[in-house]
Structures are given as C-alpha cells and as structure tokens.
Amino acid sequence: MPVDLNDPLRGDYLLLNYKISDVPQNLFSPPVKKDLSAGQVVYVALEPRGEFYEVARAGTDWFAPSANQILLKGKSSWRPWNSKTNVTHVEYGLERFYVAEGMGHPHGKLAAQVVVSASGNASLKQVFVGGKPYAEAREDSE
C-alpha cells in the first residue's frame, strides 16, 4: 500500500506496508497475549507460499528458522487497531523506497525484492510494479 511522501534531505519516497508487517499474535512463541511495547525487537520467520513469503511464526527472542524459512528482525510498532485485531505491527526497515522527484503514485501490483543478512537484518533492493522495476514501470506509464 504505497503513500507518496517527501523527506527534505533524501527526496521523494513511497511508504510501503507489507502483509508480513501485521503478525497475528497466535503465531508468537511463546504466545503474546497483549500488545508489545513500541520498539521491542521481534523475530519473524517467513516461508515461501506461492509467489511470496508469508509469516510462519514469530517471537521476541531469536530462534532458529526451519530449513525453508528466512528469519527477519524487526521492531514492534504500536497501531490503534492492533489490540482489536490481535496482530502486532512490525517494521523491518523496508518501509521507505526513495524515488526520483515527482515519480510517486505507482499504478499496479507492487512487489519488493529484499536481501536478508544472516542476522535477520533486511535491505530493500528494488520495488516492482506489475513485474517491472519501479523506474521502468513509471517511464512506461507516462
């Protein structure tokens, strides 16, 4: 879900929210029965399901992922709807994608290419719109 914003020092960016950002509390081990405090470290194991990765399990302590899983490290972020929907919102540092000035407002299905280190830290490499790299998709739409 993109939102077009501007950072006075770095320029225009899209604010991205991922399906994996809202982690159901029943996937935490040990179980989470209430909202986590904002900024608490969260580890989330993702596994491939179809074309994309989805949350398989989560925890507030490091754990070894299964062979087919990738472990992401993030931080909990308070959202007013968390307690009503029994999810914990997690930010991974993948929420901003910087673009050339005036190149916001993508149209089409968005997907992200992410690289994850062994420690679970993630880096956003590319955003695709309708299967094309962002800049190429924006040029085609003009």
ChimeraX attribute file (.defattr): number of C-alpha atoms within 10 A of each C-alpha:
attribute: neighborCount
match mode: 1-to-1
recipient: residues
	/A:1	10
	/A:2	18
	/A:3	13
	/A:4	18
	/A:5	16
	/A:6	16
	/A:7	9
	/A:8	7
	/A:9	6
	/A:10	10
	/A:11	13
	/A:12	20
	/A:13	23
	/A:14	21
	/A:15	16
	/A:16	17
	/A:17	17
	/A:18	16
	/A:19	11
	/A:20	18
	/A:21	23
	/A:22	20
	/A:23	22
	/A:24	19
	/A:25	24
	/A:26	14
	/A:27	17
	/A:28	19
	/A:29	13
	/A:30	12
	/A:31	12
	/A:32	18
	/A:33	11
	/A:34	12
	/A:35	17
	/A:36	21
	/A:37	12
	/A:38	14
	/A:39	13
	/A:40	12
	/A:41	20
	/A:42	22
	/A:43	25
	/A:44	31
	/A:45	24
	/A:46	21
	/A:47	19
	/A:48	13
	/A:49	10
	/A:50	7
	/A:51	6
	/A:52	10
	/A:53	15
	/A:54	19
	/A:55	22
	/A:56	21
	/A:57	20
	/A:58	27
	/A:59	19
	/A:60	20
	/A:61	12
	/A:62	16
	/A:63	13
	/A:64	10
	/A:65	18
	/A:66	12
	/A:67	7
	/A:68	9
	/A:69	18
	/A:70	20
	/A:71	26
	/A:72	22
	/A:73	24
	/A:74	23
	/A:75	21
	/A:76	23
	/A:77	19
	/A:78	16
	/A:79	14
	/A:80	7
	/A:81	11
	/A:82	19
	/A:83	15
	/A:84	7
	/A:85	11
	/A:86	17
	/A:87	21
	/A:88	27
	/A:89	25
	/A:90	26
	/A:91	20
	/A:92	22
	/A:93	13
	/A:94	19
	/A:95	15
	/A:96	17
	/A:97	18
	/A:98	18
	/A:99	17
	/A:100	11
	/A:101	10
	/A:102	12
	/A:103	16
	/A:104	20
	/A:105	13
	/A:106	19
	/A:107	12
	/A:108	11
	/A:109	11
	/A:110	17
	/A:111	17
	/A:112	19
	/A:113	11
	/A:114	12
	/A:115	12
	/A:116	14
	/A:117	12
	/A:118	9
	/A:119	10
	/A:120	18
	/A:121	16
	/A:122	18
	/A:123	14
	/A:124	16
	/A:125	11
	/A:126	15
	/A:127	20
	/A:128	18
	/A:129	18
	/A:130	14
	/A:131	13
	/A:132	16
	/A:133	16
	/A:134	22
	/A:135	17
	/A:136	11
	/A:137	17
	/A:138	16
	/A:139	9
	/A:140	9
	/A:141	8
	/A:142	5
